[in-house]
């Protein structure tokens, strides 16, 4: 079946509330980066997030994904509850934007955000690690219990605020839209 576009409006306040709930649903995220040789790389990390939808994580600066972020700041992140069962109502959020290692006051802000979500975090145990901040430009979310089966919503994120772009209904297992195309090879400085 073809993808059906819906003109049903979804308010930005409701959308932001759904996005926050989805970010709270898991403490782990999958971080997709691209190497200087245009090879995809994915890493799983514990993350925290701010009220501006910035995500922060700890990473060793020589790790592959950290090197990739230094070379190309364009990053995609997926957050979902891995305990979901196939065939049951699903939910998750995918974000696209940029990431960088933070220093100075930005690193202290990231650490406060991280420590708030993970009270067991101790700086002394992670002295070789650095904080990274991901700032989303766009998101795609689905929450079948709330929005209905096969409903995906894409939105822009500007200065920490969510703005609705469109809602999309898909009856196919594979979903493609303009927001997904924003994470194209050209976006990563790769050809093809």
N, C-alpha and C positions, 0 to 999 in steps of 0.2 A: 504494500500500500504506500501511497505517496504521503509525504509530510504535509500536514494541514496547518496553515497559519491561522491563528485566532486573533480577532480584534478585541477580545475581552480584556478590558483594562484591569491592571493590578496596581493598587496604590503603592507609592514608594514607602510609606510607613509600614505597611504590611510586608512588603518585600524585604525591607531592612530587618524587621523582626524575624522573618523566616530565615534570612541569612545568618543572623546571630544564633538562632537555635541550631542551625546546621553546623556552625563552627564550634558550638558547645558539645555537639554529639560525639566528638572523638578528640582525643588529645594527640593523635598521630595524623600526619599528612604525608602525601606523596609529592615530592618536589621534582619537577621536570626541568632540566637544563640542557643546553647544547654546547658541545665542546668546540674549540677553535677549528677543528676539522669537520664540523657540522655533523657530529654523531650525537644521537640522543642519549641522555643519561637520566636515570630516575633514582631518587634517594628518599627513604622514609625517615622522618624526624618528628620528635615531639615539638609541638608549637603552642604558642599563646597568641592572643590577638587583642588589639586595642579597640576602643570604641570608634575609631576611624577606619576599621577593617584592615589595618596593617597587621600582618602576621610576623612573628619573630621566632627564631629558632637558634639553637647553639650548634656550632659545627667547628671541626678542626680546619684551620685555614688551608691546609695542604690536601684536604679531601677533594676528590674529583669534582663534585658539585660546587664546592667553594671556588675552585680554580675556574670552573665554567662561568660562575657568576661574575668573577673579576673580568673575564674575557668578553662576555655578553650578558648584560643585565636582564635580558628578557627571560622570564620564568613563568611556568604554569604550575598551579598547585591544585590538588584534589583532596577533599576531606569527605569522609563517609564513615559510617559505622560498619565495620567489617563483620559484625554478627548478623547482618540481614540475611534473609532466606530468599532464594530465587522463587519468583512467582507470587511473592507477598508484596505489599506496598513498600516501595523503596524511597530513599531520600539521600541526597548528597549535594555537594557544591563544588564547582570548578571555578578557579579564578585565574586570570591572566594579567600580567603586569611586569614590574621590574623589581629586582632585589639587589642588595648590596650589603657588604660588611659595614657595620656602624661603629663609630668611634666617639669618644668624648661624651657629651651630654646625651646624644642619641643612643649610645651604648648603655648608659645608665638608665634611660627611659625604657629601653628594651629589656634590661635586666629586671626592672621593677615589674613590668608587664609579665615577664616569664615567671618570676618568683611568686607573683600573685596566683597564677594558675597552678604552679608546682611548689607548694610550701616547703618541700623537702630539698629543693635546690640549694646548694652551697657553692658559692663562687670558688672557694679554695679547692674543690674537687674537680673543677673544670678550667684550671688556669691556662691550659693549652688551647682552649676553645675560644671562639669569638661569636658575638651575636650578629645575626643577619636579619635585615628587615625587608619584607616583601610588601610592596605597595601596589594593590590591584588597580587596574584600569577598567576591568570588566569582570563580570561573573555570569555563570549559568547555574541555575539551581533547579532541583526537582524535589518535591515532597508530595508523594502520591496520596498520602492520607489527608493532606490539607488542600492541595490543588487539583487532585484527580489523577486518574491513570494516564500516563504518557504525556503529562504536561511539563514542559521545560520552560523556564523563564530566563531570559537574558537581560542584563542591565549593565549600564556603565557605572563606574565608581569614580567620582571626581571630588578631590579634596575631602575624602572620607565620607561622602554622601552617596547613597545609592539612588540612581535615577532609572526608571523603567524604560526599556527600549521596546520590548514586545513579549508576548507569550506565544509559545509554539506548542502545538499538539502533534505528537508523533505516534503512529501505530506500528512503526518499524523498530527492529532491534537496534539498528544503527541510526544515529542522529548526526546530521550535519547542518550547520547554520553559519551565518556571517560571523558570529562571535568566535566560533571554532576556527574559521578561516583567518582570524586575526593572529592565530598562533601558527602561522605558516612558515615555510622555510625562509622566505624573504624577510620575515620579521626577525629572524635570528641572524641575519646577515649571510645566509647561505643561499646558494642558487638552486633552483629546481623545485 
